[in-house]
Amino acid sequence: MFGFGDKNKFIGLDIGHSHLSAVRIKNNTVVEVGEYPLARGIIDKGQVKDVASLAETIKRFWSDMGLKSKKVQFSICTPKAVVTLLNTPILDSEDELRQVVRFNIADRLSYDAEEAVIDYTVAEDEAVIRDRNRLIVAAAPKSVVNGYIAAVRRAKLDIVGIQLIPFVLPQSVKTSDQGAGQDSIDIICHMGSDITSIGIVHKRDCLFARFSTMAGQTITDKIQEGIKVPIEEAERLKCALGLSETPKDDKESKAQSITSGMVDTLGQEIHETVAYYQEQEENTSYPVAQLILSGGGAYLKGLPQYLEAILGTPVRLAEPKADLAVHEQEYYGRWALAYGLSRSYKALEGGNKVQGRAKKEKKGKSDFFSFKIGGKSLGREKS
């Protein structure tokens, strides 16, 4: 199982579709930071297509930026990932609990459960169900996870943690106040180049998430196809017009119409995600406080206002947590993932325990992978 060394010596590495970002913090202040382009096609829909090229790009990134630490925590995002809540009986052994988790998660996967890496932890609001374990469960295909592991190790870096994106952002993004009588959930929507994650967050926990291919590059590709222009012109039109600028000609009008149609689709997916969560968790769900946007795609002109109008929910761009001194304020959402990955070791301190007498099995006896859920992990890597 991966474990943390010196908590100040590892770098949060955001491996995106089109770029790499790295942040290391010490005492909540940045001591190392950098960004590097990633060639198109190396990663597609969250899957590493070219391990050698990704490894070589990471090596160049470390060398050109002068990054010193070789220890990294990184995240993955794939449409095939699953993040959900499970209510399980209190059992006497960890092995029994793993079997129950695997059995119950199987019908939520689009692939065989034996081909999944799985981890789980206890939700912070577990007190609402006192005679059962209320678990947050994460799963993703082994083939996807192993591609990232292979590339990072080939780049001669040491892996100290792997997280799914929805668990990272609550570590670095300012969420709604959780005062008396104000218990609520936030939706954190991270818009990457090729995948958008939609997470339901309560306090520090992501309780449920879905993943969409409606992302920044998807909009650009649709504009290119729709008005028959080079990809560079499609990207320019998307960024220049967004959803709020007035088109000057028919070409611009068509480009903006395509953009708004794609964002309408995203809005519908956000609505369906929240509705599904609230339907499944009718006895323990909370009202929505706000939608928080992060990732490069969040800075599409007029996006917060547009989504707020169609969803009827307050929408804002991601801001750093109050205790975090950052190098970039105006476009912090682009860096929120790397920051979250660089500081989530804090959640390891006093991690939650599963109720009952269940004990961890010795390493080598479990096929549960060491995902970190908000920095906390109960699963283990297959030996």
Secondary structure, DSSP 8 states (H G I E B T S, - for coil): -----STTSEEEEEE-SSEEEEEEEETTEEEEEEEEE--TTSEETTEES-HHHHHHHHHHHHHHHT----EEEEEE--TT-EEEEEEEE--S-HHHHHHHHHHHHHTT-SS-GGGEEEEEEE-TTGGGSTTEEEEEEEEEEHHHHHHHHHHHHHTT-EEEEEEEHHHHGGGTB------TT---EEEEEEE-SS-EEEEEEETTEEEEEEEES-SHHHHHHHHHHHHT--HHHHHHHHHHHTTTS---SHHHHHHHHHHHHHHHHHHHHHHHHHHHHHHHTTTT---EEEEEEESGGGGSTTHHHHHHHHH-S-EEE--B-TT-B-S-STTGGGTHHHHHHHHGGGGGTT----SSS-----TTS-----B-BTTB-------
